[in-house]
Amino acid sequence: LMNGEKADSLITDPPYWYKYKSNRWANHEELKNDDIILDFLPNSLIYVNGFIFVFCAWKNIEDWIVYFKKHYELNNLIVWNKWGGWIWDLKKTFSTDYELCMVSHNGNEIKWKRNWSVWDFWKDSEIKTTGGHPTPKPISLIAEMVMQSTKEEDLILDLFWWSGSTMVACHQLNRKC
């Protein structure tokens, strides 16, 4: 798969429309196989030596943490404050203006500067997608993860490319993706 190389970090944003229904978008269908989307985690043990970053939503965090902990120690939960909400139920819930990211250091030390657990990055305006990812991650957010977990020339694995933010951040920071 990776010519025998192991990644120095996994930064990935799997789909998490977990049983999602909105009273705004009646035509949105529930994501099929959302209950098995994390099946990549056991194999990531083979391909990744470093930090593990897996984005998730509050609606699936309970189930995903249990599954994550079967394979990795959960060392942090990053809260991405994205300064603007996502629409779930417009009549009964508050707008969700954050996303979560499960983190395992996987036995590695932070490579750059120690940061807080709440990261403030505006929603993406750097990458425009057409009909693709509903919440593309800002390049600056991914760049923070890359700098925290790797050094130049290191290899980063992203299993769900969606908008390409990880690839762009790696290119800008002289990492391989």
Residue pairs with C-beta under 8 A, 6 or more apart in sequence:
1 47
2 47
2 155
2 157
5 155
6 47
6 48
6 49
6 155
7 47
7 48
7 49
7 50
7 155
7 156
7 157
8 48
8 49
8 50
8 149
8 150
8 151
8 154
8 155
8 156
9 48
9 50
9 51
9 52
9 53
9 145
9 146
9 149
9 150
9 154
9 156
9 157
10 44
10 47
10 48
10 50
10 51
10 52
10 53
10 54
10 156
10 157
10 158
10 159
11 51
11 53
11 142
11 145
11 146
11 149
11 156
11 157
11 158
11 166
12 40
12 53
12 54
12 55
12 157
12 158
12 159
12 160
12 166
13 54
13 55
13 133
13 137
13 158
13 160
13 162
14 37
14 38
14 40
14 54
14 55
14 56
14 159
14 160
15 31
15 34
15 37
15 160
16 31
16 34
16 37
16 55
16 56
16 57
16 59
16 60
16 64
17 28
17 30
17 31
17 34
18 31
18 34
18 57
18 59
18 60
18 63
19 30
19 34
19 59
20 28
20 30
20 31
20 59
20 88
21 28
21 30
22 28
22 87
22 88
22 89
22 90
23 89
23 90
23 91
24 87
24 90
25 87
31 37
34 60
35 63
38 54
38 64
38 67
38 68
40 159
41 54
41 67
41 68
41 70
41 71
41 72
42 71
44 52
44 71
44 157
44 159
45 71
47 157
48 106
48 157
49 106
49 108
50 106
50 108
50 149
50 150
50 154
51 103
51 104
51 105
51 106
51 108
51 145
51 148
51 149
51 150
52 72
52 102
52 103
52 104
52 106
53 78
53 101
53 102
53 103
53 145
53 149
54 64
54 68
54 101
54 102
55 80
55 99
55 100
55 101
55 137
56 64
56 99
56 100
56 101
56 102
57 96
57 99
57 100
58 96
58 98
58 100
59 88
61 100
64 102
65 74
65 102
68 74
68 102
68 104
72 104
72 106
73 104
73 105
73 106
74 102
74 103
74 104
75 103
75 104
75 105
76 102
76 103
76 105
76 117
77 100
77 101
77 102
77 103
77 117
78 100
78 101
78 103
78 117
78 118
78 119
79 98
79 99
79 100
79 117
79 118
79 119
80 98
80 99
80 100
80 101
80 119
80 121
80 137
80 141
81 97
81 98
81 118
81 119
81 120
81 121
82 97
82 98
82 99
82 121
82 122
82 123
82 135
83 97
83 120
83 121
83 122
83 123
84 97
84 122
84 123
85 94
85 95
85 96
85 97
86 95
86 96
86 97
86 134
86 135
87 95
88 95
88 96
99 135
101 145
108 149
110 148
110 149
111 147
111 148
111 149
111 150
111 151
112 147
112 148
113 148
115 144
115 148
119 141
119 144
121 138
121 140
121 141
121 144
122 138
123 135
123 138
124 135
124 136
124 137
124 138
124 139
124 163
124 165
125 138
126 138
126 139
126 140
126 165
127 136
127 139
127 163
127 164
127 165
127 168
129 136
129 162
129 163
132 162
132 163
133 162
133 163
136 162
136 163
136 165
137 163
137 165
137 166
138 165
139 165
139 168
139 169
139 172
140 169
141 165
142 165
142 166
142 168
142 169
143 169
143 172
143 173
146 156
146 166
146 169
146 170
146 173
146 175
147 173
150 156
150 175
152 173
152 174
152 175
153 174
153 175
153 176
154 175
154 176
155 175
155 176
155 177
156 166
156 170
156 175
156 176
156 177
157 177
158 166
158 167
158 177
161 167
166 177
167 177
169 175
170 176
170 177
171 177
